[in-house]
Amino acid sequence: MAAPERRREIETTLQTNSQAGSQAWDLAELRIIYERAPIGLYSLDREFRFVRVNEYLARLNNRPIAEHVGRNIREVMPGLADSLEPLYRKVLETGRPIFDVRIEWASPAEPTEMREKVSSYYPVEAEDGSIIGVTGVVRDVTEMARVERALHEREERYRLLFEKANDGLFVFHVDADGTPGKFQEANETACRMLGYTRDELLQMSPDDFRDTSIPDRNFFLRQALQKGQVVFEREIRTKTGARMPAEISATAFDLRGKPAILSVVRDITEHKEKEEELRQLSTRLLQSQDEERRRIARELHDSFAQRVLAVNLNLALLEQNAGALDERAKRALAETREIMDSFAKEIRSLSYVLHPPVLDELGLASAIEETASGFSERSGIHMEVEIQPETERLPQDVEVALFRIVQQALANVQRHSGSPTVKIRLAQNDGRLVLEIADRGQWKIRKPEKGSKAEPERLGVGIPGMRERIRQLGGNLEIKSGASGTTVRAVLPLNQGNGVNNGNSHRR
């Protein structure tokens, strides 16, 4: 045999052996796939008889492989035959695969539990191109379907809660420095509340609604990032330009890998209106109280005190002509004089506590000095009064409010503090008036004795009135109590719409 012919023979033999080895390798791979694949695999002939089945599908059908091979689909899976046969027939007729058919079925192993599977069907071709059967690929997606349904139901619930919430809900990304991005979500209530459509809101950010005069507009958003949640009040500008008072809760969370804020906005317009109504009512009540005190004080001074004086004059006349009286009558007359003197002092004291005339005549500074003197005489507590010479007269309602604060503070010192000394300081400087009442004790509530049904004394009864009086004038009240003592500090800004005007007032 010639060398070239011998070479061709060798090459042909090598090629044949290579093809045989490749086929053997392919068969081995196919066997491994059938045996170990985590999906169901099977093949049917044109009569829908099982030709090959892997172990995974056998477990799904709760039948061994041997009970599949040679039997048709109706014998092995009678409950699914009516659904599957039309699909197999279509594949045989068209030669085209069918993908991802979702089917529910009850496994023979658990006949009361419905399971879900996704199947795809492929035509099996012979060497001549004819279709000789169908291959099926089956995935059990029961658990995945349950998770998907649960997630969908949860998403629907959250969506319903989000859309139907009574408060406005907003979601937006936020930078580390608190700078907010555009709204990612906004519910129906938010749209109605601000007067914008949802599409309009999604082109906006919280900056579009906030007061530009606020120095640090992102403070609360930074606090939300640091603490997780903050609640604050802020006025929001609506589409019409109106300002809506709102309570805002900002909660930080992670949205698609970036810091975000869920903002719950509650319209508190009605609450603020009711609050203002209560404040106005409180103002009227305090004014009525002061007017009633002034009226009673005047009545005591002008009527009762004059009558007591008249009785004393008559008693003095009797004493001048008491020579004809026996000793018993003389003693009775003297005792009556003492009683009437004491009664006159009590009337004057009560009249002064209700409304001292010096407050109207000479002003707050003089009233404080006189009150401190009388308080020290009655209580035995040493008083120190420091009033700056530059302190000017104030409008009547301001002087009355500050005087009542002094009265209430001194009453609390006597009832709760136990301090041997009190210092009152009144000053006007830097565009504000400062009133301080300081002692060296601590205000405490005296508790009832053990077994007593009496309620504990309520220290706070007068404090709200003190706060309300200064609030009505645009100021604020602080009460600090510690080991070194208690200080009541009222600060009232001047020329802030509260009627206090240094330029028009006169000095003491």
C-alpha positions in Angstrom: 0.0 0.0 0.0 1.3 3.4 -1.0 2.3 5.8 1.7 -0.4 8.4 0.8 -3.1 5.8 0.9 -1.8 4.5 4.2 -1.8 8.0 5.7 -5.5 8.5 4.6 -6.5 5.2 6.2 -4.8 6.1 9.5 -6.5 9.6 9.5 -9.9 8.0 8.8 -9.5 5.5 11.6 -8.5 8.3 14.0 -11.5 10.4 13.0 -13.8 7.4 13.5 -12.4 6.7 16.9 -12.6 10.4 17.9 -16.3 10.5 16.9 -17.0 7.3 18.8 -15.2 8.8 21.9 -17.1 12.0 21.5 -20.5 10.2 21.3 -19.5 8.2 24.4 -18.6 11.4 26.2 -21.9 13.0 25.2 -23.9 10.0 26.5 -22.0 10.1 29.8 -22.8 13.8 30.2 -26.5 13.2 29.3 -26.6 10.4 31.9 -25.1 12.6 34.6 -27.6 15.4 33.8 -30.5 13.1 33.9 -29.4 11.6 37.2 -28.3 14.7 39.1 -30.1 17.7 37.6 -32.2 19.6 40.2 -35.1 19.6 37.8 -37.5 17.0 36.3 -36.5 15.6 32.9 -38.4 13.1 30.8 -39.0 12.0 27.2 -42.1 10.7 25.6 -42.7 8.9 22.3 -45.4 9.8 19.8 -47.9 7.7 21.8 -47.1 9.8 24.9 -45.4 6.8 26.6 -42.4 7.5 28.9 -39.1 6.6 27.3 -36.8 8.1 29.9 -37.4 9.7 33.3 -34.9 11.1 35.9 -35.0 10.6 39.6 -36.1 14.1 40.4 -39.3 13.8 38.3 -40.0 10.3 39.8 -39.9 11.9 43.3 -42.3 14.6 42.1 -44.7 12.0 40.8 -44.2 9.8 43.9 -43.5 6.8 41.5 -40.3 4.9 40.8 -38.7 5.3 37.4 -39.7 1.7 36.5 -43.3 2.6 36.9 -42.9 5.4 34.3 -41.0 3.8 31.5 -43.3 2.2 28.9 -46.5 3.7 30.3 -48.3 6.6 28.9 -49.2 9.9 30.5 -52.7 8.9 31.5 -51.5 5.8 33.3 -48.9 7.7 35.3 -50.4 11.1 35.7 -54.2 10.8 35.0 -55.0 14.1 36.6 -52.8 16.1 34.2 -53.3 14.2 31.0 -56.1 16.4 29.7 -53.9 19.5 30.2 -50.6 18.1 28.9 -51.6 16.0 25.9 -52.7 19.1 23.8 -49.3 20.6 24.5 -47.4 17.5 23.5 -49.6 17.2 20.3 -48.8 20.8 19.3 -45.1 20.2 19.7 -45.3 17.0 17.6 -47.3 18.8 14.9 -45.3 22.1 14.7 -41.9 20.9 15.6 -41.5 24.0 17.8 -40.9 24.1 21.6 -43.3 25.5 24.2 -41.8 27.4 27.1 -42.7 28.1 30.7 -46.1 26.6 31.0 -47.4 27.0 34.6 -49.5 24.2 36.0 -51.0 23.4 39.3 -51.3 19.8 40.4 -51.7 17.6 43.5 -48.7 15.4 44.1 -49.6 11.7 44.8 -47.3 12.0 47.8 -49.5 14.9 49.2 -52.8 14.7 47.4 -54.4 17.4 49.6 -51.7 20.0 48.8 -51.7 21.8 45.5 -48.2 22.4 44.1 -47.1 24.5 41.2 -44.6 23.7 38.4 -43.2 25.4 35.3 -42.6 23.1 32.3 -41.1 23.5 28.9 -41.5 21.0 26.0 -39.1 20.4 23.1 -39.4 18.2 20.0 -37.2 15.2 19.7 -35.9 14.7 16.1 -34.6 11.6 14.4 -31.6 11.6 12.1 -33.8 12.0 9.1 -35.4 15.2 10.7 -38.7 13.5 11.6 -40.3 14.3 15.0 -40.3 11.1 17.1 -41.2 12.4 20.5 -41.2 15.2 23.2 -38.8 16.0 25.9 -40.1 17.8 29.0 -38.2 20.0 31.5 -40.1 20.5 34.9 -39.3 22.9 37.7 -41.2 22.7 41.0 -41.8 26.4 41.9 -44.3 25.8 44.7 -42.2 27.5 47.4 -41.1 30.3 45.2 -44.7 30.9 44.2 -45.7 31.1 47.8 -43.0 33.6 48.5 -44.0 35.6 45.5 -47.6 35.7 46.6 -46.7 36.6 50.1 -44.5 39.4 48.9 -47.2 40.6 46.5 -49.8 40.5 49.3 -47.5 42.4 51.6 -46.7 44.9 49.0 -50.4 45.4 48.3 -51.1 45.9 52.0 -48.4 48.4 52.3 -49.5 50.1 49.2 -53.0 50.3 50.5 -51.9 51.6 53.8 -49.6 54.1 52.1 -52.2 55.4 49.7 -55.2 55.5 52.2 -53.3 56.9 55.2 -55.0 59.9 56.8 -51.6 61.7 56.9 -49.4 62.8 54.0 -46.6 60.3 53.3 -43.5 61.2 51.4 -40.4 59.1 50.5 -37.2 60.8 49.4 -33.4 60.1 49.3 -31.2 62.3 51.6 -27.5 63.0 51.6 -25.3 62.6 54.7 -25.5 66.4 55.4 -29.3 66.2 55.4 -29.8 67.7 51.9 -33.0 66.1 50.5 -33.5 64.8 46.9 -36.7 64.7 44.9 -39.7 62.8 46.2 -39.7 59.1 45.2 -43.2 58.5 46.5 -46.2 60.6 47.7 -49.6 59.3 48.7 -53.1 60.7 47.8 -53.4 62.5 51.1 -50.2 64.4 50.4 -51.5 65.5 47.0 -54.7 66.8 48.5 -53.0 68.4 51.4 -50.6 70.4 49.3 -52.8 70.9 46.2 -50.4 69.2 43.7 -50.8 66.1 41.5 -48.6 63.1 42.1 -46.6 63.8 38.9 -46.0 67.4 40.1 -44.8 66.2 43.5 -42.4 63.7 42.1 -40.6 66.6 40.3 -40.2 68.4 43.7 -38.3 68.0 46.9 -38.9 69.1 50.6 -36.9 72.2 49.9 -39.8 73.5 47.7 -42.1 73.7 50.7 -39.9 75.0 53.5 -39.3 78.4 54.9 -36.1 79.8 53.3 -35.6 82.1 56.4 -34.8 79.2 58.6 -31.0 79.2 59.2 -30.4 75.4 59.2 -33.3 73.9 57.2 -31.7 70.4 57.2 -31.1 70.1 60.9 -34.0 67.7 61.6 -33.1 65.5 58.6 -29.6 65.1 59.9 -31.1 64.3 63.3 -33.3 61.6 61.7 -30.2 60.0 60.0 -28.4 60.0 63.4 -31.2 58.9 65.7 -33.4 57.0 63.3 -36.5 59.2 63.8 -37.4 62.7 64.9 -40.7 64.5 65.3 -41.0 68.3 64.9 -43.4 71.1 63.9 -43.0 73.2 60.8 -45.1 75.4 58.5 -45.4 74.1 55.0 -46.3 76.3 52.0 -49.1 74.8 49.8 -49.6 75.3 46.0 -51.9 78.2 46.7 -49.3 79.9 48.8 -51.1 79.3 52.1 -49.0 78.3 55.1 -50.1 75.1 56.8 -48.9 74.2 60.3 -47.8 70.6 60.3 -46.4 68.0 62.7 -43.7 66.0 60.8 -42.2 62.6 61.6 -39.0 61.8 59.7 -37.8 58.2 59.8 -34.6 57.1 58.2 -34.3 53.8 56.3 -32.3 52.3 53.4 -33.9 52.6 49.9 -32.1 50.7 47.1 -28.8 51.0 48.9 -29.1 54.7 49.7 -30.2 56.7 52.8 -33.8 57.7 52.6 -36.5 59.4 54.7 -40.1 58.4 55.2 -41.8 61.6 56.2 -45.3 61.5 57.8 -46.9 65.0 57.6 -50.0 65.7 59.7 -52.1 68.9 59.2 -52.5 70.4 62.6 -54.3 73.5 61.5 -57.4 72.6 63.5 -55.3 71.7 66.5 -53.5 75.0 66.3 -56.8 76.9 66.0 -58.2 75.1 69.1 -54.9 75.7 70.9 -55.2 79.4 70.0 -58.8 79.5 71.2 -57.7 78.0 74.5 -54.9 80.5 74.8 -57.3 83.4 74.1 -59.7 81.9 76.7 -56.9 81.6 79.2 -55.9 85.2 78.5 -59.5 86.4 79.1 -59.7 84.3 82.3 -56.5 85.8 83.6 -57.7 89.3 82.7 -61.0 88.6 84.3 -59.3 87.3 87.4 -57.1 90.3 87.7 -60.1 92.6 87.2 -62.0 90.8 89.8 -59.1 91.0 92.2 -58.8 94.7 91.6 -62.6 95.1 92.1 -62.6 93.1 95.4 -59.5 94.9 96.6 -61.1 98.3 95.9 -64.3 97.1 97.6 -62.4 96.0 100.7 -60.5 99.3 100.8 -63.4 101.7 100.0 -66.2 99.9 101.9 -65.1 97.4 104.5 -62.1 99.3 105.6 -64.1 102.5 106.0 -66.8 100.7 108.0 -64.2 99.1 110.3 -62.7 102.6 110.7 -66.1 103.9 111.6 -66.6 101.2 114.2 -63.1 101.9 115.7 -64.0 105.6 116.0 -67.2 104.7 117.8 -65.3 102.4 120.1 -62.8 105.1 120.8 -65.6 107.5 121.8 -66.9 104.8 124.1 -63.5 104.4 125.7 -63.4 108.2 126.4 -66.7 107.9 128.3 -66.1 104.4 129.9 -66.0 105.8 133.5 -69.5 104.6 134.2 -68.8 101.1 133.0 -67.9 98.3 135.3 -64.6 96.4 134.8 -66.1 93.6 132.8 -67.6 96.0 130.3 -64.3 97.9 130.1 -62.4 94.7 129.3 -65.0 93.8 126.7 -64.6 97.2 125.1 -60.8 96.9 125.0 -60.9 93.4 123.5 -63.3 94.7 120.9 -60.9 97.5 120.0 -58.1 94.9 119.6 -60.3 92.6 117.4 -61.2 95.5 115.2 -57.6 96.7 114.9 -56.6 93.1 113.8 -59.6 93.0 111.4 -58.5 96.3 109.9 -54.9 95.0 109.4 -56.2 91.8 107.8 -58.4 93.7 105.4 -55.5 95.9 104.4 -53.3 92.8 103.9 -55.9 91.0 101.9 -56.6 94.0 99.8 -52.9 94.4 99.1 -52.5 90.8 98.1 -55.5 91.0 95.8 -54.2 94.1 94.1 -51.8 96.6 95.7 -52.8 100.2 95.0 -49.1 101.1 94.7 -48.9 98.9 91.5 -51.2 101.3 89.7 -49.9 104.4 91.3 -46.1 103.9 91.4 -45.5 100.9 89.2 -44.0 97.4 89.3 -40.7 98.3 91.0 -42.4 99.9 94.0 -45.0 97.1 94.2 -42.2 94.5 94.3 -40.4 96.4 97.1 -43.5 96.7 99.2 -44.5 93.1 98.6 -41.1 91.8 99.6 -41.2 93.9 102.8 -44.7 92.5 103.7 -43.7 89.0 102.7 -40.6 89.1 104.9 -42.7 90.4 107.9 -45.3 87.7 107.6 -43.0 84.7 106.8 -39.8 85.6 108.6 -37.9 84.9 105.3 -35.1 87.5 104.6 -35.7 89.3 101.4 -33.2 91.0 99.1 -34.5 93.2 96.2 -32.3 94.5 93.4 -33.9 96.8 90.9 -31.9 98.7 88.4 -32.4 102.5 88.6 -32.9 102.6 84.9 -36.0 100.4 85.1 -38.9 102.2 83.5 -42.7 102.0 83.9 -44.4 99.4 81.7 -47.9 99.0 80.4 -50.4 98.1 83.0 -51.0 94.5 81.8 -47.3 93.9 81.7 -46.7 95.1 85.2 -49.7 93.1 86.5 -48.5 89.9 84.8 -44.9 90.3 86.2 -46.3 91.2 89.7 -48.4 88.0 89.7 -45.4 86.0 88.8 -43.5 87.4 91.8 -46.5 86.7 94.0 -46.8 83.1 92.9 -43.1 82.5 93.1 -43.0 83.8 96.7 -46.0 81.6 97.6 -44.2 78.5 96.3 -41.1 79.5 98.2 -43.1 79.6 101.5 -45.0 76.4 100.8 -42.3 74.2 99.2 -38.8 75.5 99.5 -37.9 76.0 103.1 -35.3 78.6 102.1 -34.3 81.2 104.7 -33.6 83.9 102.0 -35.1 85.1 98.7 -33.6 87.5 96.2 -35.7 89.4 93.6 -33.9 91.0 90.7 -35.5 93.3 88.0 -33.5 94.7 85.1 -34.0 96.1 81.6 -31.1 95.8 79.2 -30.2 94.6 75.7 -33.7 95.1 74.5 -35.3 92.8 77.1 -36.7 92.8 80.6 -35.5 90.2 83.1 -37.2 89.2 86.3 -35.6 86.7 88.6 -36.8 85.2 91.9 -34.0 83.0 93.5 -34.0 81.1 96.7 -31.7 78.5 98.4 -34.2 75.7 98.6 -35.8 73.2 96.3 -39.5 73.3 95.4 -40.9 69.9 96.4 -44.4 68.5 96.6 -45.4 67.6 100.2 -46.7 64.0 100.1 -49.7 63.0 102.3 -49.1 61.0 105.4 -49.1 57.2 105.1 -52.6 55.9 105.1 -54.1 59.3 104.3 -56.6 59.4 101.4 -55.9 63.0 100.7 -54.4 63.9 97.3 -50.8 65.2 97.3 -50.4 69.0 97.0 -50.0 70.0 93.4 -47.1 72.4 93.0 -47.8 72.9 89.3 -51.2 74.6 89.9 -49.7 78.1 89.9 -46.8 77.4 87.5 -48.9 77.0 84.4 -50.5 80.4 85.2 -47.0 81.9 85.5 -46.0 80.5 82.1 -49.2 81.6 80.5 -48.9 85.1 81.7 -45.4 85.6 80.3 -46.3 83.7 77.1 -49.1 86.1 76.4 -46.6 88.9 76.4 -44.3 87.1 74.0 -41.7 86.1 76.6 -40.7 82.9 78.3 -40.4 81.5 81.8 -37.7 79.1 83.1 -37.7 77.4 86.4 -34.4 75.7 87.4 -34.2 73.8 90.7 -31.0 72.1 92.0 -28.8 71.5 95.0 -27.9 75.2 95.2 -31.5 76.4 95.1 -34.4 77.3 92.7 -34.5 80.2 90.3 -37.6 81.5 88.5 -36.5 83.6 85.5 -38.9 85.5 83.3 -37.5 87.1 80.1 -39.7 89.5 78.1 -38.4 91.0 74.8 -39.1 94.7 74.5 -40.7 96.3 71.4 -41.9 92.9 70.1 -45.6 93.7 69.6 -46.3 93.2 73.3 -46.9 96.9 74.1 -43.6 97.4 75.9 -41.9 100.5 74.4 -39.0 102.0 76.3 -39.2 105.3 74.4 -42.8 106.1 75.5 -42.6 104.9 79.1 -41.6 107.2 82.0 -39.1 106.5 84.8 -39.9 106.0 88.4 
